[in-house]
Amino acid sequence: MYEIIANPEDYQIDHLVNGTGNASIEVDKEERKKWAKEIENFSQKLTRFAERSGKLAELLEGDRKIITTPASFKTLKIQLFAINEKLDNAIEIANRLESDIVEKQ
């Protein structure tokens, strides 16, 4: 048996769960299937992102000339930094969630 011990305050979402109570509940099979499917969807999106980012890296590393305006190039760099920051945040949250699902003895 596993227990989810995620504290909403640690995720800065405590205002969203106020009043939901602290009594233990068992997560039913249908709800678990639903969220397992969502996690599979996350994984598929990451796979598509990896494919696209690999193609972009190949393009930038390639020998073909690339021209742009300074504003367009700056926009590209800002967007890449934004993607990187969001991925770092997602990994941090996933790590925290993983440690918040513990085997109950």
C-alpha positions as CSV (number, residue, x, y, z in Angstrom):
1,M,0.0,0.0,0.0
2,Y,1.2,3.5,-0.8
3,E,0.3,6.8,0.8
4,I,0.4,10.3,-0.8
5,I,1.7,12.7,1.7
6,A,1.9,15.8,-0.5
7,N,1.5,18.9,1.6
8,P,-0.4,21.7,-0.3
9,E,1.7,24.4,1.5
10,D,4.9,22.9,0.1
11,Y,3.4,23.4,-3.4
12,Q,2.0,26.9,-2.6
13,I,-1.5,25.7,-3.4
14,D,-2.9,25.5,0.1
15,H,-5.6,28.1,-0.7
16,L,-6.9,25.7,-3.4
17,V,-7.5,22.8,-0.9
18,N,-8.8,24.7,2.1
19,G,-11.8,22.9,3.5
20,T,-11.2,19.6,1.8
21,G,-10.4,17.8,5.1
22,N,-7.6,15.7,6.4
23,A,-9.3,12.3,6.8
24,S,-7.7,9.5,4.8
25,I,-9.5,8.3,1.7
26,E,-8.8,5.4,-0.7
27,V,-8.3,6.5,-4.3
28,D,-10.5,4.3,-6.4
29,K,-9.3,2.4,-9.4
30,E,-11.1,4.7,-12.0
31,E,-9.5,7.8,-10.5
32,R,-6.1,6.1,-10.5
33,K,-6.6,5.1,-14.2
34,K,-7.6,8.6,-15.1
35,W,-4.5,10.1,-13.6
36,A,-2.2,7.4,-14.9
37,K,-3.5,8.3,-18.4
38,E,-2.7,12.0,-17.7
39,I,0.8,11.1,-16.8
40,E,1.1,9.1,-20.0
41,N,-0.1,12.2,-21.8
42,F,2.7,14.3,-20.1
43,S,5.2,11.7,-21.2
44,Q,4.0,11.8,-24.8
45,K,4.3,15.6,-24.8
46,L,7.8,15.4,-23.5
47,T,8.7,12.9,-26.2
48,R,7.3,15.3,-28.9
49,F,9.2,18.1,-27.3
50,A,12.4,16.1,-27.4
51,E,11.9,15.4,-31.1
52,R,11.3,19.0,-31.9
53,S,14.1,20.4,-29.8
54,G,16.4,17.8,-31.4
55,K,15.5,19.1,-34.8
56,L,16.0,22.7,-33.7
57,A,19.4,21.9,-32.3
58,E,20.3,20.2,-35.6
59,L,19.2,23.2,-37.5
60,L,21.2,25.6,-35.4
61,E,24.3,23.4,-35.5
62,G,24.0,22.9,-39.2
63,D,26.1,24.5,-42.0
64,R,23.2,26.4,-43.6
65,K,23.2,30.1,-43.2
66,I,20.7,31.6,-40.8
67,I,19.7,35.2,-41.0
68,T,17.5,37.1,-38.5
69,T,16.9,40.5,-36.9
70,P,18.4,41.2,-33.5
71,A,14.9,41.4,-32.1
72,S,13.9,38.0,-33.6
73,F,17.1,36.3,-32.3
74,K,16.6,37.8,-28.9
75,T,13.0,36.6,-28.9
76,L,14.2,33.1,-29.8
77,K,16.7,33.1,-26.9
78,I,14.1,34.4,-24.4
79,Q,11.7,31.7,-25.4
80,L,14.3,29.0,-25.1
81,F,15.2,30.3,-21.6
82,A,11.5,30.2,-20.7
83,I,11.1,26.6,-21.9
84,N,14.2,25.6,-19.9
85,E,12.9,27.3,-16.8
86,K,9.5,25.6,-17.1
87,L,11.2,22.2,-17.6
88,D,13.3,22.8,-14.6
89,N,10.2,23.6,-12.6
90,A,8.4,20.6,-13.9
91,I,11.3,18.3,-13.0
92,E,11.5,19.8,-9.5
93,I,7.7,19.3,-9.0
94,A,7.9,15.7,-10.3
95,N,10.8,15.0,-7.9
96,R,8.8,16.4,-5.0
97,L,5.7,14.4,-5.9
98,E,7.7,11.2,-6.3
99,S,9.0,11.6,-2.8
100,D,5.4,12.4,-1.6
101,I,4.2,9.0,-2.6
102,V,5.6,6.6,0.0
103,E,5.1,3.0,0.8
104,K,3.0,2.6,3.9
105,Q,4.0,-0.2,6.2
